[in-house]
Amino acid sequence: MTESPLNVSLATSPRRSIATTNAPRRDRRFLGDHGVAGYLFLSPFLIVTTLFFLFPHGWAAVLAFYQTSGPDSRVFVGLSNFKFILSDADFYTAMKNTAVFAVASVFLQLPLSLGLAMLLNAKNSRTKNLFRLVIFLPNLVGQVFVGVLFSILFTPTYGLFNRLLATLTGFGLEQRWLDDPALVMPAVIIASLWLYVGFNMIYFLAALQNVDQGLIEAARIDGAGPIRTFWTVTVPAIVPVATFVVVTSTIGSFQLFELPYTLLQEHGGGFGPKNSGLTIVGYLYQYAFRNGDLGTGAAVGWVLTLVILVVSLVQIRASKLFGSHT
């Protein structure tokens, strides 16, 4: 069988041969000899990371060993900043307040978020998206706006929160939430519930919508009730998302600053009477920006980083153990 002249001409065509042999070589030359295409594409990320992550962290590590008086005056003091922090009573007050807020975020805020997510997940109507938007909207306004808003709501006598409390319980109209050291952190927690419950609800709702409905139906056929189905089917399915929400909520709680600062701006110098609203980041702000001692502020930042790291690792480990037993 003779080969077609067309096939012979295509096989021996010099133009086809040149195009076939030169294309890969041209690509290799562009990547290897002529260009730094990969580095050019990575350069925005590398520049931003260096300017806003590596350099600030490196400079903060250096400043932690200096006592400063403004940006131009510093004296090397070694570990004295850390020793001062660990011996300062205000630091432990800030740690206690921050820990109380973090515990409230995990054990009060997140169950409310999960409960709302379950209600919206079970509700089959056209208004589901509307309710989801309404509950999520407070997170869009930010901590400063919420702090100013709730400072008005907590006003004695005329504040809407006290009026609602008086209507429901018959007392509390003259309650001074922001002037009573015992009520400052509850006030901050209440304001944060309005701000963050809807945000975490979105994560739980996404997780619930991905639970295998076949497993739920199988559990119901086997005679499992709603509570047993929830603990044996739903909870194991949402453990990864729940772990993420718990860890991020805890980290956010340890970084709390704008909400108590704006809420208590006119009460006790910005952090409430007797520093009852002082947080770790507020403590850092006082030394770094009010007093101008950036060295002590940097040391507080590294202590906070270590605390967040340890707490996050414990939470992740606990979630793995919980997931393995469910």
URPE-V138578 format. One line per field, one symbol per residue. ss: DSSP state (~ for helix, > for strand, _ for the rest). A space follows every 10 residues. Layout:
ss->???
//
This chain:
ss->____~~~~~~ ~~_~~~~~~~ ~~~~~~~~~~ ~~~~__~~~~ ~~~~~~~~~~ ~~~~~~~~~~ ~~~__>>>__ ___>>>___~ ~~~~~~~_~~ ~~~~~~~~~~ ~~~~~~~~~~ ~~~~~~~~~~ ~~_____~~~ ~~~~~~~~~~ __~~~~~~~~ ~~~______~ ~~~~~~~~~_ __________ ~~~~~~~~~~ ~~~~~~~~~~ ~~~~~~~~~_ __~~~~~~~~ ~____~~~~~ ~~~~~~~~~~ ~~~~~~~~~~ ~~~~___~~~ ~~~_______ __~~~____~ ~~~~~~~~~~ ___~~~~~~~ ~~~~~~~~~~ ~~~~~~~~~~ ~~~~__
//
